[in-house]
Amino acid sequence: MGRGRDRKRMEERFGELGTGLVELTIRGQRHHLYQLLRNVGMDHADIRPIDAHSLEGPDRFAIRYFDLEERFMVAYEFNANFEYLREQGAHIDEWMGKEYYDFPWAIFCPDSP
């Protein structure tokens, strides 16, 4: 499995994973990645921040994160009030390729015997 269209689209807009910023200054205040997740309401146990971006215009930003439960890379765009604008995602298999299917993912189901 090669680079998929969702990954390509994300990298065209934000660059390769991890090439963004580790903090953003918004309205004169610096915010590190975990603060940004908290500010947009995405600070959950299964979310891991990757990088952040200042986008076109003075009031548009993004944080990229990995959603462990869904196994998705997500680019979450927001404004200076930390209000949702849009998002795009790509499944982790677009980065891992065949290794994704060989990886020993832990799958827990409460209804399992």
C-alpha positions in Angstrom: 0.0 0.0 0.0 1.5 3.3 -1.0 0.8 6.9 -0.2 -3.0 7.3 -0.2 -4.9 10.3 -1.4 -5.9 11.4 2.1 -2.3 11.3 3.3 -1.2 13.2 0.1 -3.9 15.8 0.6 -2.9 16.3 4.2 0.8 16.6 3.4 0.1 19.1 0.6 -1.6 21.4 3.1 0.5 20.8 6.2 3.7 19.1 5.2 5.1 15.8 6.4 4.0 14.6 9.9 6.1 16.3 12.6 7.4 19.1 10.5 5.1 21.7 12.0 5.5 23.7 15.2 5.5 22.6 18.8 3.7 25.7 20.0 1.6 28.5 18.6 1.3 32.1 19.6 -2.4 33.2 19.5 -3.4 36.7 20.5 -0.1 37.2 22.2 -0.2 34.0 24.2 1.9 30.9 23.6 0.2 27.5 23.7 2.1 24.2 23.6 0.5 21.2 21.8 -1.2 19.8 24.9 -2.7 23.2 25.7 -4.0 23.5 22.1 -5.7 20.1 22.4 -7.3 21.2 25.7 -8.4 24.5 24.2 -10.2 22.9 21.3 -11.7 20.2 23.5 -9.6 17.3 22.1 -7.5 16.5 25.2 -8.6 12.8 25.6 -6.5 9.9 26.8 -6.4 8.4 23.3 -5.3 11.5 21.5 -1.6 12.3 20.8 -0.5 15.7 19.4 1.9 15.7 16.5 2.4 19.3 15.4 0.7 22.7 15.0 0.4 25.2 12.2 -0.4 28.9 11.5 -2.5 28.9 8.3 -3.4 31.6 5.8 -4.7 34.7 7.4 -4.2 36.0 11.0 -7.0 33.9 12.5 -6.6 30.3 11.3 -4.6 27.6 12.9 -4.4 23.8 13.0 -3.2 21.0 15.3 -2.4 17.6 13.9 -2.9 14.6 16.2 -3.1 10.9 16.2 -6.4 9.3 17.4 -5.3 6.0 18.9 -8.9 4.6 19.1 -9.8 5.4 15.5 -6.2 5.0 14.2 -6.5 8.2 12.3 -4.1 11.2 11.8 -6.3 14.3 12.0 -5.6 17.9 11.1 -8.1 20.0 13.2 -8.4 23.6 12.1 -9.7 26.3 14.4 -9.7 30.1 14.8 -8.2 32.4 17.5 -11.2 31.7 19.7 -10.4 28.0 19.4 -13.6 27.4 17.5 -13.8 24.5 15.1 -13.4 25.4 11.4 -12.8 22.1 9.6 -10.8 18.9 9.8 -9.3 16.3 7.5 -8.0 12.9 8.4 -6.1 9.9 7.0 -5.9 6.4 8.3 -2.6 5.3 9.8 -2.2 2.5 7.3 -1.4 5.2 4.7 1.9 5.8 6.6 2.5 2.2 7.8 1.6 0.4 4.6 1.8 -3.4 4.9 3.2 -3.1 8.5 -0.2 -1.9 9.7 -1.7 -5.3 8.9 1.2 -7.2 10.5 1.3 -4.9 13.6 0.1 -6.6 16.8 -2.7 -4.1 17.6 -4.4 -4.8 20.8 -8.2 -5.0 20.2 -10.4 -5.1 23.3 -14.0 -5.9 23.1 -16.1 -5.9 26.3 -18.3 -8.6 24.9 -15.4 -11.0 24.2 -15.4 -14.3 26.2 
